[in-house]
Amino acid sequence: MFDEADDIHPLFAGAPSTTEFKKLRKRIVRQTREAIEHYGMVNESAHAKDAKPPKWLVCLSGGKDSYTLLAVLYELKWRGLLPVDLLACNLDQGQPGFPATVLPEFLERMGVPHRIEYQDTYSIVMDKVPQGRTYCALCSRLRRGNLYRIAREEGCSAVVLGHHRDDILETFFMNLFHGGRLATMPPKLVNEEGDLFVYRPLAHVAEVDCEKFANAMSYPIIPCDLCGSQDGLQRQQVKQILDQWEKNSPGRRQVMFRALTNARPSHLLDPKLFDFNNLSLNPSDEVKDRDEIPQLR
């Protein structure tokens, strides 16, 4: 794991030597590498000897997830398994009490190339969102727009986010309960303008593992509720439901997540995804399973 004193990236200096932590670190690295490979986040041409590596904008909030993301990407790059250039970025949105020096000082100390951007989106959100409504949607939209702009200015091909398995599950159930659709955060997508990828390399990693890892490494965690905790958020409610399910039946989160990777359009009800009209009582011999019938595009 590159833990010799003279052959280690500063992000891993002081890593616990316990067997438990080594297993945790290995699991997170393996799951991240699997997601990167499974969802094609690195083009095959990037592995060519003389190829110019793509550049990723790695978004840091200062929470446990983004620290884990940064560390694991550097671990893969350190091993020669991730042929990309990494630029860490924090968007200071002007939230009251935000400790603006924590991330710059940490990234300088770790020798990580970075850009810190100040944009007072907090004041815009407070001005535009009516009292009693949640801030998340507008705040996220403004943050995303600024990150896309920064990525373009820095010549990046992708914006990389720290959403993990549990974020993806929670979003799925929020859409199910409140949006009336089966959808979630994809691990890879193209932005609306069509000029940037958005990647979520921690898509297979459990939130609890991110928390254990970041705490074990003593990274300087910045609280995520600086804009003021809002009770009754849909995500909080869904998280509580999933927590209770997991408590009653350990491992249920992973089973549900696996279901997201194993969809069967012929066993759902969306005629835009499956051609129900042209189902035949005598399909050709080549079609053995109804899911193999051509789906609508």
Secondary structure as UniProt FT lines:
FT   TURN            5..6
FT   HELIX           10..12
FT   TURN            13..14
FT   HELIX           19..38
FT   TURN            39..40
FT   HELIX           44..47
FT   TURN            49..50
FT   STRAND          55..59
FT   HELIX           64..78
FT   TURN            79..80
FT   STRAND          85..92
FT   TURN            96..97
FT   TURN            100..101
FT   HELIX           102..110
FT   STRAND          114..118
FT   HELIX           121..128
FT   TURN            131..132
FT   HELIX           136..153
FT   TURN            154..155
FT   STRAND          158..160
FT   HELIX           165..174
FT   HELIX           175..179
FT   STRAND          188..190
FT   TURN            192..193
FT   STRAND          197..199
FT   TURN            201..204
FT   HELIX           207..216
FT   TURN            217..218
FT   TURN            226..227
FT   TURN            231..232
FT   HELIX           234..248
FT   TURN            250..251
FT   HELIX           252..260
FT   HELIX           265..267
FT   TURN            271..273
FT   HELIX           276..278
FT   TURN            285..286
FT   HELIX           290..292
//
